[in-house]
């Protein structure tokens, strides 16, 4: 098929160059919005998360037991429960205390319940004795105020994905809302007459494996999924699906090569798209593409993007990590830190000329390759803990290799 729009034909990009182009395709991250904590899950921090208070906000007990003042034995009176403000504790006295309760002023340590013995517990004021020979050090089993952070301290930088752990930290610091980037909207178009949405494969028919795989993966990457549609092998249907999609990013599967029903290039040309990447020197997944689309309607907003993934499952996964995820990272304002590297635990076979993305599992010696790694296979990916970025020619055992995350 011809090149989309009037752009000059794009040479096949190297794998690192394709990823860089995908990141640069988003001129700037999407705008910042305010979201309640529960609604912020899956977004990306648009501003640093700074502590609104000391954590802990006061000295607290790390154990169930007794708050004590000075060396023992101690006269025992009362009990401090979580959520209560305790009175001061005089030297030589102790009071029962629960984990997380505020330490009374004057207390010097906490004696664990299993390390204490109360003499005459039936009397109004018994005597608490430490058991064993261990000395009770000042501050023992106390979580001092500000142990985790001080008010105003930056806890997480802008660009951090909002996970459940981030929500917990934000709540602990007193946040009710978070300033996050708006999530990029994505529509998934699964192309092909041969695809079944359910049931067993039959003669000439196969199950759609990419819809169930890609939808949660794109969502975890920060996308707001508008939906998934199956588009038959019809040029006009594909052209209109691309032209009128309201998503900021359209992701397609299949139709990227030059077969008799591979209409994607022609559809892009008729939509006035501009190709940014047309093929990547990576295996599997070589015929992937990235295009810039005009707005769905004139004057309705900024340009949109389309990521064309190959139809073979593992090749589509390679296209997703090469083009779709870097583009979503850039739109979401997510930080892209240095890659994760390890030393290969066995020889990692490569392609003679192109980068290879190889499913691997972790061992004590490092990542090792998995079987069933063909472009149309998912069995190896289902067992994989990462995709190894293997340069042309392969890697020997012990050589460093970059590792990419896989759908989880």
N, C-alpha and C positions, 0 to 999 in steps of 0.2 A: 504494500500500500504506500501511497505517497506521504510526504511529510505534511503535518498539520499546518493550516494557515499559509502564510507567505514566508515563514521562517526558513533560514538556511538549514539544510539537513544537518542534524546533530551527530557528530561522530560518537562511536561507542565510548562511554566514559569508563574510566577506571573505577574500581569499587570505592576507594576513599574520595575520589572527586565527585562521584554521584551522591554520596552522603552529604558532602559539603554543599553541593548545589541545592539539595533538598532543604537543608537548614537555611540557606540564603534566600530560598524562594519566598519565605514569609518575611516581608520587608520589616515588620515589627510585630511584637506579640499582640494578642488581642487585648481589648481594654480591661482595666481592673473593675471588679464589682464587689459589693459587700454581700456576704452570705452568712446565714446562721450556721452554727457549727455542723449540725447534721447534714445540711445542704452543701457544705463545702467539701465533703468527701469526694476525692477524685479530681478536684481542681488543683491548681498550683498557686503557691503563695506569690502574691504580687508585691509584697513588702516583707521585710524581715520580721520574724516573730520575736518580739522583745518581751521579757518578763514584766508583768504588771505588778508583781509583788515578790517578796523574798519567798523562796521555796526551800524548806518549809517556812511558813509565815511566823512561826514561833518554835521554841525548843519543844520537841515532842519525844515521847517514849517510843523506843524501837521494839519493846517487848512487854508482855504482860508480867507484872511483878510489883515491885515497890519503888517509889521514888524516895531516895534517902539523902540526908544532909549530913556530911561529915562521915567520920569512921564509925563502924558499928561496935557493939550492938546498938539498936535504935528503939526508942519508944514508938509504938505504932498507934496511929489514930486516923480514921476516915479512909476515903477512897476517892480517886479522881477518875471520872469517866470522860470519854471522848465527847467533845462538844461543850464542855464545861470550863469555866475559868476558875482555876484553883487558888486558894489563899496561900500566902507565903508559908514556907516550911522552915522551922527553926533548927539550928544545929543539934544533932543527936536525935532527931525525929525522922519517922518514915511514914509514908502513906501509900495505900494500894493504888496502882495505876494500870490502866489498860493501854494496849498498843495504840498509838496515834493520839493519845490524850496529851494535853498541854502540860509541860513540866512545871511544877510549882516554883515560884521564885525562891531562891535559896537552896534548891535541890542540887546535889553535886553529881549524882549518878543514878542509874536504875539497876536494881538487883533483880535478876530474873527469878520467876516464881520457883523454878526447880533448884535455884541456888540459895534459897532462904528457908528458915524454920522459925515459926512463931511459938514463943513460950507463953503460956497462960492465955490462949486465944479467947477463952470465955469471958475474961475480964474486960472492962471498958477500954483499958489501954494495955495491950500485951507488949511483949518484947520480941523484936525481930533479930535473929542471929544469922549471919552468913554461914553456909555449910561449906565444908572443904577448906583447903588451905589457900586458895587463890585470893589475891588481893583485889579489891574493888577499885579500879583506877578511876580518877575523876573523868567524867564525861562518858563512862562506859554505858553502852546501850542507849545513848541519847542521840537523837538526830538534831543537831544544832540548827538554829535559824539560819537560813541562807546556805545550807550545805549544798543544795543542788544548784541554786542560782540566786543572784541578787536582783532586786527591782531595777529595771532598765537594761539589764544584760541581754544581748542578742543571743537567742537560743537556736534559731534556724535562719538561714539566709533566704532572700527572695529566690524564687525558682525551685523551691522544694515541693515535691508532690505531697498533697495532703492525704495522708494515710490515716488509718484508725489510731495509730500511735501518736501522730501529730495532733489529732483531735483531742486525745486524752491529755497531752501536754498543754495544749491551749486552754482546755477547761481547768486544769490544775492551776494555771497562771491567772485565771479569772476572766478569760475571754468568753463572750457570748456570740460574737460574730468574727469573721476573718475577712481580710481583704485579699481576694484571689483573682486570678485571670479567668475571664469567661472561657468556657470550654469550646473548642472548635467543633462545629457541627459536621457530621460525616454521614454520607449515605453509601451503603454497600450495594453495588450492582453485580450480581452473579450471572455471567453470560453463558448461554449454551442450551440447545434443545435436548441434550442428553441427560440433563440433571433431574434427579428425583428429589423432592423435598422430604419424602418419608418412604418407609418400606424397604424391601430387599431390591438390590440391583437386578436388572433383567437383561435380555438380549439388547445390546446397544445402549443400555441405560445404566447410569452410575448415580450413586447418592451424592448430593452436594455436601462435601466435607468441609469446604472452606467457609461457608456461612457460619456454622456452629463454632469453627475455630477462630475466625477473624473478629466476629462481633465482640466477644468478651475481651479479646486481646486489645483491640482498638479502644474499647472503653477503659481498660486499665491504663492505657497510654494517655488518658486525659480527654478522649473524644466524647462528644455527646451524640450518640447514635440516633439519627432520625428514622432509620429503618433499613431493611434489607429487601431487595427486589430481585427476582429472577427475570432476566431479559432474554427472550428467544433470539435465535440467530437470524435477525432481521435488521438490515441496515437502518431503515427509518425508525424502528422502535428504539434502537440503541442511540441514534442521533438525538431523538427527542428526549430520551431519558437523561442524557448528558446535558443537553441544552437547557432543559427546564428544571433540573434539580436545584433545590433551594439550599443545598448543603454547601458549606465553605470548602469542603474536601469531598470529592467523589472518588471512591475506591472501586475499581472494577477487577474482576477475575476472569482471565481468558481473553482471547481476541487480540493479543498483543503481537502475534507473529504475522506471517504472510500466507496463511492457509486460505482455502476457498470461502470460509465464513468468518474470517478474522477481519471484522469491519471497523475496529476501533480507530485505526489511523484515519480512515476516510471520514468517519463520523466526527473526529476532532477537527479535521480540515474544514468540514462544512459548518462546524460551530464557530469557526474563527479562532481556534485555540493556537497557542504557541508552544511548541515542544521545547522543553528545557533539557530533558534527558531522553534519548531514544536508544535504549540498549545499554547494558552495563557488562563489563568484562568480569562476570561472576558466574559460578556454576554451583548449583542449578539456578535458574532464574534469569538467564541472559536477556531474553526479549521483554524486559520491563520498561516502563516509561513514566515520565513525569511531565505534565503539561499545565500551562496556565490558561484558564478559561475566562472568557468575558463574563460579566454579571448575567444572571438568569434573565433579567429584563434591563433595558437601558436605564441608567441612572439609579439602579436599585442598591448599589453598594460596590465594594471593591471587587477586584478579580477573585476568581475561585481557582482551585487547583484540582487536578485529576491525577491519581496514581493508578497506573495500569499494571496489574500483577499478572503473571502467567497463570494459566489454568491448572497446571500440575501442582499438587498440594505443597510439596517441599519447596518447589520453585517459587510459589506464591509467598511462602514464609520468608524466603531469601529476599524477595522483593519488598516485603513489609519492613524488615529490619534495615534494608538499604535506603528506601525512599519514604515509605509512609511514616514510620516512627520518627525519623529525624525531622520531617515536616511538622508533625504534630507537636514535637518538643519545642520547635521554634515558635509555632503559633501560641502554644501554652506558656511560653516564657520559661520552660524548664531548663535547669542547669544541665549541661552535658560535661561531666567531669572526665578525667582521664580514663582510658579503657581499663578493663580488668584483665590481668595477664596471669598466666601460670606456665610452668614448664611441662611440656608434653610428657605423659607417662608412657607413651609408645609412639612409634612412627605414625604420623598423620598424613595419609596419601593426599596429594594435590592434583590439580589439573595442570597439563603441560604449559598453558599460557595464561589462564585466568585465575583470579582468586576463587577459592572454594570455601563454601560455608558447610561445615561438616558437623552433624550431630555427635556429641561426645557425652560421656559420663565421667564423673569424678572417681578417682581411686587414690590410695595413699601415695602413689608415685606421680599423680597428675592426671589430666584428662586423657582418655583413650577413646578411639573411635567405636561407633556402634554399627552393627549390620543394618540392612534394610534402609539404605540412605539414598535410594534412587529418587529422581525428581518427582515421580508420581506416588512415592511411599510416605506413609505417616508413622509406621511402626517404630522406626528408629527415633523419630522426633518425640513420640509419646514416652520413650524411655530416657530421652536426653535431659541432661541438666544444664546444657549450654550448647551454643553453636560456636565451633572453633573457626576462626578466620585463618585459613591456610593459604599462604602465598603460592604462586605458581611453582610447581616442582615438588611441593610437599615439605614436611618438616621431619627431622629426626627426633627420636626420643631425647628428652632433656632440653630441647630448644624452647625458647619462650613463644607463647601463642596467645593472641587476644581471644577473649571469650565474650560472647553476646548472650543476653537472656533469651529464653524461649517462652512460648505461651504457657502460662501456669494456671 
